[in-house]
């Protein structure tokens, strides 16, 4: 089962009768299924989060990359 408030997952062992420990999703997957997750950023979230830094952060305005030296000077 999944907690409807916090989203933690109860990991019931055989014979535990609904008394297993509660885990965050990532911890549950690691412990119960042997899955290790890493973090990334999907394109939708990247656009939303990078948008607060202006168009240069997303490379949408055609401006030069600020990490690239200016070859005209």
N, CA, C and O atoms as CSV, one atom per row, in Angstrom:
chain,resi,resn,atom,element,x,y,z
A,1,UNK,N,N,0.821,-1.206,0.000
A,1,UNK,CA,C,0.000,0.000,0.000
A,1,UNK,C,C,0.862,1.266,0.000
A,1,UNK,O,O,2.020,1.256,0.418
A,2,UNK,N,N,0.259,2.350,-0.482
A,2,UNK,CA,C,0.904,3.655,-0.555
A,2,UNK,C,C,0.136,4.618,0.340
A,2,UNK,O,O,-1.093,4.667,0.277
A,3,UNK,N,N,0.839,5.385,1.174
A,3,UNK,CA,C,0.195,6.379,2.032
A,3,UNK,C,C,-0.399,7.474,1.159
A,3,UNK,O,O,0.290,8.043,0.312
A,4,UNK,N,N,-1.666,7.765,1.363
A,4,UNK,CA,C,-2.331,8.776,0.542
A,4,UNK,C,C,-1.917,10.194,0.921
A,4,UNK,O,O,-2.244,11.138,0.203
A,5,UNK,N,N,-1.210,10.361,2.028
A,5,UNK,CA,C,-0.771,11.693,2.438
A,5,UNK,C,C,0.657,11.996,2.007
A,5,UNK,O,O,0.916,13.032,1.394
A,6,UNK,N,N,1.587,11.096,2.324
A,6,UNK,CA,C,2.996,11.389,2.045
A,6,UNK,C,C,3.576,10.577,0.897
A,6,UNK,O,O,4.674,10.881,0.430
A,7,UNK,N,N,2.865,9.547,0.427
A,7,UNK,CA,C,3.341,8.744,-0.686
A,7,UNK,C,C,4.320,7.647,-0.320
A,7,UNK,O,O,4.834,6.960,-1.203
A,8,UNK,N,N,4.595,7.465,0.991
A,8,UNK,CA,C,5.480,6.365,1.377
A,8,UNK,C,C,4.813,5.031,1.067
A,8,UNK,O,O,3.587,4.928,1.014
A,9,UNK,N,N,5.645,4.015,0.864
A,9,UNK,CA,C,5.166,2.682,0.497
A,9,UNK,C,C,5.467,1.723,1.643
A,9,UNK,O,O,6.582,1.693,2.164
A,10,UNK,N,N,4.459,0.937,2.030
A,10,UNK,CA,C,4.674,-0.072,3.074
A,10,UNK,C,C,5.171,-1.351,2.422
A,10,UNK,O,O,4.559,-1.876,1.491
A,11,UNK,N,N,6.283,-1.836,2.928
A,11,UNK,CA,C,6.884,-3.055,2.390
A,11,UNK,C,C,6.580,-4.206,3.332
A,11,UNK,O,O,7.277,-4.409,4.326
A,12,UNK,N,N,5.548,-4.949,3.016
A,12,UNK,CA,C,5.138,-6.079,3.846
A,12,UNK,C,C,5.922,-7.326,3.477
A,12,UNK,O,O,5.986,-7.716,2.311
A,13,UNK,N,N,6.503,-7.932,4.465
A,13,UNK,CA,C,7.175,-9.213,4.295
A,13,UNK,C,C,6.128,-10.313,4.424
A,13,UNK,O,O,5.105,-10.105,5.077
A,14,UNK,N,N,6.353,-11.468,3.826
A,14,UNK,CA,C,5.406,-12.576,4.001
A,14,UNK,C,C,5.198,-12.866,5.491
A,14,UNK,O,O,6.157,-13.014,6.249
A,15,UNK,N,N,3.942,-12.944,5.889
A,15,UNK,CA,C,3.606,-13.223,7.277
A,15,UNK,C,C,3.587,-12.006,8.181
A,15,UNK,O,O,3.294,-12.137,9.370
A,16,UNK,N,N,3.893,-10.818,7.654
A,16,UNK,CA,C,3.935,-9.610,8.487
A,16,UNK,C,C,2.537,-9.075,8.781
A,16,UNK,O,O,2.356,-8.313,9.730
A,17,UNK,N,N,1.564,-9.460,7.990
A,17,UNK,CA,C,0.166,-9.063,8.197
A,17,UNK,C,C,-0.004,-7.544,8.288
A,17,UNK,O,O,-0.615,-7.036,9.229
A,18,UNK,N,N,0.539,-6.831,7.308
A,18,UNK,CA,C,0.348,-5.382,7.237
A,18,UNK,C,C,1.141,-4.587,8.244
A,18,UNK,O,O,0.749,-3.476,8.602
A,19,UNK,N,N,2.248,-5.132,8.710
A,19,UNK,CA,C,3.047,-4.419,9.704
A,19,UNK,C,C,4.457,-4.106,9.205
A,19,UNK,O,O,5.365,-3.887,10.007
A,20,UNK,N,N,4.638,-4.086,7.916
A,20,UNK,CA,C,5.967,-3.820,7.378
A,20,UNK,C,C,6.355,-2.361,7.517
A,20,UNK,O,O,5.504,-1.515,7.792
A,21,UNK,N,N,7.636,-2.057,7.329
A,21,UNK,CA,C,8.115,-0.677,7.430
A,21,UNK,C,C,7.666,0.172,6.237
A,21,UNK,O,O,7.378,-0.346,5.158
A,22,UNK,N,N,7.614,1.470,6.457
A,22,UNK,CA,C,7.231,2.431,5.420
A,22,UNK,C,C,8.487,3.094,4.873
A,22,UNK,O,O,9.367,3.495,5.635
A,23,UNK,N,N,8.568,3.208,3.538
A,23,UNK,CA,C,9.735,3.785,2.881
A,23,UNK,C,C,9.317,4.834,1.855
A,23,UNK,O,O,8.242,4.759,1.259
A,24,UNK,N,N,10.213,5.827,1.667
A,24,UNK,CA,C,10.077,6.734,0.529
A,24,UNK,C,C,10.217,5.883,-0.733
A,24,UNK,O,O,10.826,4.814,-0.690
A,25,UNK,N,N,9.663,6.342,-1.849
A,25,UNK,CA,C,9.670,5.565,-3.091
A,25,UNK,C,C,11.069,5.087,-3.470
A,25,UNK,O,O,11.260,3.903,-3.750
A,26,UNK,N,N,12.047,5.987,-3.482
A,26,UNK,CA,C,13.397,5.616,-3.910
A,26,UNK,C,C,14.003,4.557,-2.989
A,26,UNK,O,O,14.656,3.624,-3.455
A,27,UNK,N,N,13.783,4.704,-1.683
A,27,UNK,CA,C,14.309,3.728,-0.731
A,27,UNK,C,C,13.611,2.383,-0.892
A,27,UNK,O,O,14.252,1.335,-0.809
A,28,UNK,N,N,12.303,2.409,-1.122
A,28,UNK,CA,C,11.554,1.167,-1.339
A,28,UNK,C,C,12.093,0.421,-2.563
A,28,UNK,O,O,12.327,-0.786,-2.504
A,29,UNK,N,N,12.285,1.134,-3.656
A,29,UNK,CA,C,12.793,0.492,-4.869
A,29,UNK,C,C,14.183,-0.089,-4.654
A,29,UNK,O,O,14.493,-1.172,-5.150
A,30,UNK,N,N,15.014,0.629,-3.919
A,30,UNK,CA,C,16.365,0.142,-3.653
A,30,UNK,C,C,16.336,-1.117,-2.787
A,30,UNK,O,O,17.010,-2.101,-3.092
A,31,UNK,N,N,15.562,-1.083,-1.718
A,31,UNK,CA,C,15.535,-2.209,-0.778
A,31,UNK,C,C,14.783,-3.421,-1.332
A,31,UNK,O,O,15.277,-4.547,-1.268
A,32,UNK,N,N,13.595,-3.186,-1.873
A,32,UNK,CA,C,12.717,-4.293,-2.258
A,32,UNK,C,C,13.012,-4.836,-3.649
A,32,UNK,O,O,12.832,-6.027,-3.901
A,33,UNK,N,N,13.456,-3.989,-4.537
A,33,UNK,CA,C,13.608,-4.399,-5.933
A,33,UNK,C,C,15.041,-4.353,-6.434
A,33,UNK,O,O,15.312,-4.787,-7.554
A,34,UNK,N,N,15.966,-3.838,-5.630
A,34,UNK,CA,C,17.359,-3.759,-6.048
A,34,UNK,C,C,17.611,-2.714,-7.118
A,34,UNK,O,O,18.570,-2.821,-7.883
A,35,UNK,N,N,16.751,-1.700,-7.175
A,35,UNK,CA,C,16.859,-0.651,-8.186
A,35,UNK,C,C,17.540,0.565,-7.565
A,35,UNK,O,O,17.115,1.042,-6.512
A,36,UNK,N,N,18.583,1.066,-8.202
A,36,UNK,CA,C,19.227,2.299,-7.769
A,36,UNK,C,C,18.868,3.399,-8.750
A,36,UNK,O,O,19.036,3.248,-9.960
A,37,UNK,N,N,18.375,4.502,-8.221
A,37,UNK,CA,C,17.977,5.629,-9.054
A,37,UNK,C,C,18.994,6.750,-8.926
A,37,UNK,O,O,19.618,6.919,-7.879
A,38,UNK,N,N,19.153,7.505,-9.984
A,38,UNK,CA,C,19.935,8.731,-9.921
A,38,UNK,C,C,18.992,9.865,-10.294
A,38,UNK,O,O,17.907,9.634,-10.827
A,39,UNK,N,N,19.404,11.063,-10.015
A,39,UNK,CA,C,18.537,12.200,-10.276
A,39,UNK,C,C,18.940,12.893,-11.566
A,39,UNK,O,O,20.118,12.970,-11.914
A,40,UNK,N,N,17.960,13.379,-12.243
A,40,UNK,CA,C,18.142,14.130,-13.471
A,40,UNK,C,C,17.067,15.193,-13.533
A,40,UNK,O,O,16.444,15.515,-12.521
A,41,UNK,N,N,16.853,15.727,-14.688
A,41,UNK,CA,C,15.843,16.759,-14.864
A,41,UNK,C,C,15.210,16.566,-16.237
A,41,UNK,O,O,15.891,16.641,-17.259
A,42,UNK,N,N,13.896,16.316,-16.253
A,42,UNK,CA,C,13.220,16.135,-17.533
A,42,UNK,C,C,13.146,17.482,-18.261
A,42,UNK,O,O,13.276,18.525,-17.621
A,43,UNK,N,N,12.943,17.484,-19.573
A,43,UNK,CA,C,12.911,18.732,-20.336
A,43,UNK,C,C,11.857,19.723,-19.841
A,43,UNK,O,O,12.113,20.927,-19.831
A,44,UNK,N,N,10.692,19.254,-19.435
A,44,UNK,CA,C,9.642,20.153,-18.961
A,44,UNK,C,C,10.080,20.873,-17.693
A,44,UNK,O,O,9.932,22.091,-17.588
A,45,UNK,N,N,10.616,20.133,-16.734
A,45,UNK,CA,C,11.068,20.749,-15.486
A,45,UNK,C,C,12.279,21.645,-15.719
A,45,UNK,O,O,12.395,22.699,-15.093
A,46,UNK,N,N,13.185,21.242,-16.613
A,46,UNK,CA,C,14.341,22.082,-16.908
A,46,UNK,C,C,13.895,23.435,-17.438
A,46,UNK,O,O,14.380,24.473,-16.989
A,47,UNK,N,N,12.971,23.426,-18.393
A,47,UNK,CA,C,12.485,24.684,-18.957
A,47,UNK,C,C,11.837,25.547,-17.888
A,47,UNK,O,O,12.049,26.760,-17.854
A,48,UNK,N,N,11.047,24.929,-17.014
A,48,UNK,CA,C,10.360,25.685,-15.966
A,48,UNK,C,C,11.370,26.268,-14.978
A,48,UNK,O,O,11.273,27.444,-14.626
A,49,UNK,N,N,12.332,25.469,-14.528
A,49,UNK,CA,C,13.283,25.918,-13.517
A,49,UNK,C,C,14.329,26.872,-14.088
A,49,UNK,O,O,14.672,27.860,-13.438
A,50,UNK,N,N,14.834,26.605,-15.269
A,50,UNK,CA,C,15.858,27.455,-15.869
A,50,UNK,C,C,15.270,28.774,-16.335
A,50,UNK,O,O,15.996,29.757,-16.479
A,51,UNK,N,N,13.968,28.810,-16.573
A,51,UNK,CA,C,13.314,30.024,-17.042
A,51,UNK,C,C,13.485,31.200,-16.111
A,51,UNK,O,O,13.473,32.346,-16.562
A,52,UNK,N,N,13.645,30.950,-14.823
A,52,UNK,CA,C,13.801,32.048,-13.876
A,52,UNK,C,C,15.136,32.761,-14.042
A,52,UNK,O,O,15.312,33.862,-13.521
A,53,UNK,N,N,16.087,32.151,-14.764
A,53,UNK,CA,C,17.386,32.768,-14.993
A,53,UNK,C,C,17.447,33.504,-16.329
A,53,UNK,O,O,18.492,34.044,-16.692
A,54,UNK,N,N,16.349,33.530,-17.054
A,54,UNK,CA,C,16.278,34.242,-18.312
A,54,UNK,C,C,16.598,33.362,-19.503
A,54,UNK,O,O,17.031,32.222,-19.338
A,55,UNK,N,N,16.387,33.889,-20.709
A,55,UNK,CA,C,16.571,33.104,-21.935
A,55,UNK,C,C,17.986,32.579,-22.131
A,55,UNK,O,O,18.160,31.515,-22.725
A,56,UNK,N,N,19.006,33.293,-21.650
A,56,UNK,CA,C,20.384,32.830,-21.848
A,56,UNK,C,C,20.629,31.500,-21.148
A,56,UNK,O,O,21.464,30.710,-21.587
A,57,UNK,N,N,19.905,31.252,-20.063
A,57,UNK,CA,C,20.089,29.999,-19.325
A,57,UNK,C,C,19.614,28.805,-20.138
A,57,UNK,O,O,20.166,27.712,-20.012
A,58,UNK,N,N,18.608,28.999,-20.962
A,58,UNK,CA,C,18.079,27.897,-21.756
A,58,UNK,C,C,18.644,27.883,-23.163
A,58,UNK,O,O,18.411,26.931,-23.908
A,59,UNK,N,N,19.391,28.928,-23.547
A,59,UNK,CA,C,19.978,28.981,-24.878
A,59,UNK,C,C,18.951,29.235,-25.964
A,59,UNK,O,O,19.151,28.830,-27.109
A,60,UNK,N,N,17.846,29.905,-25.623
A,60,UNK,CA,C,16.774,30.101,-26.593
A,60,UNK,C,C,16.831,31.442,-27.304
A,60,UNK,O,O,16.041,31.681,-28.218
A,61,UNK,N,N,17.751,32.331,-26.909
A,61,UNK,CA,C,17.767,33.651,-27.540
A,61,UNK,C,C,18.884,33.822,-28.557
A,61,UNK,O,O,19.029,34.898,-29.137
A,62,UNK,N,N,19.668,32.788,-28.783
A,62,UNK,CA,C,20.753,32.861,-29.752
A,62,UNK,C,C,21.995,33.541,-29.219
A,62,UNK,O,O,22.960,33.724,-29.961
A,63,UNK,N,N,21.995,33.923,-27.945
A,63,UNK,CA,C,23.155,34.586,-27.358
A,63,UNK,C,C,24.295,33.585,-27.216
A,63,UNK,O,O,24.080,32.375,-27.138
A,64,UNK,N,N,25.506,34.120,-27.184
A,64,UNK,CA,C,26.673,33.261,-27.010
A,64,UNK,C,C,26.640,32.626,-25.631
A,64,UNK,O,O,26.114,33.198,-24.676
A,65,UNK,N,N,27.200,31.456,-25.548
A,65,UNK,CA,C,27.316,30.769,-24.268
A,65,UNK,C,C,28.265,31.580,-23.391
A,65,UNK,O,O,29.396,31.841,-23.802
A,66,UNK,N,N,27.835,31.989,-22.186
A,66,UNK,CA,C,28.707,32.815,-21.348
A,66,UNK,C,C,29.996,32.108,-20.938
A,66,UNK,O,O,30.951,32.774,-20.539
A,67,UNK,N,N,30.050,30.811,-21.023
A,67,UNK,CA,C,31.270,30.081,-20.673
A,67,UNK,C,C,32.265,30.055,-21.829
A,67,UNK,O,O,33.409,29.640,-21.648
A,68,UNK,N,N,31.841,30.496,-23.017
A,68,UNK,CA,C,32.705,30.495,-24.193
A,68,UNK,C,C,33.355,31.865,-24.349
A,68,UNK,O,O,32.645,32.870,-24.396
A,69,UNK,N,N,34.679,31.937,-24.429
A,69,UNK,CA,C,35.342,33.239,-24.597
A,69,UNK,C,C,34.900,33.929,-25.885
A,69,UNK,O,O,34.650,33.280,-26.901
A,70,UNK,N,N,34.812,35.238,-25.823
A,70,UNK,CA,C,34.421,36.039,-26.985
A,70,UNK,C,C,35.615,36.128,-27.936
A,70,UNK,O,O,36.675,36.626,-27.558
A,71,UNK,N,N,35.446,35.651,-29.155
A,71,UNK,CA,C,36.554,35.620,-30.114
A,71,UNK,C,C,36.757,36.959,-30.811
A,71,UNK,O,O,37.710,37.108,-31.577
A,72,UNK,N,N,35.868,37.958,-30.563
A,72,UNK,CA,C,35.996,39.244,-31.252
A,72,UNK,C,C,36.851,40.220,-30.472
A,72,UNK,O,O,37.157,41.294,-30.991
A,73,UNK,N,N,37.254,39.899,-29.242
A,73,UNK,CA,C,38.015,40.882,-28.470
A,73,UNK,C,C,39.489,40.651,-28.565
A,73,UNK,O,O,40.270,41.394,-27.971
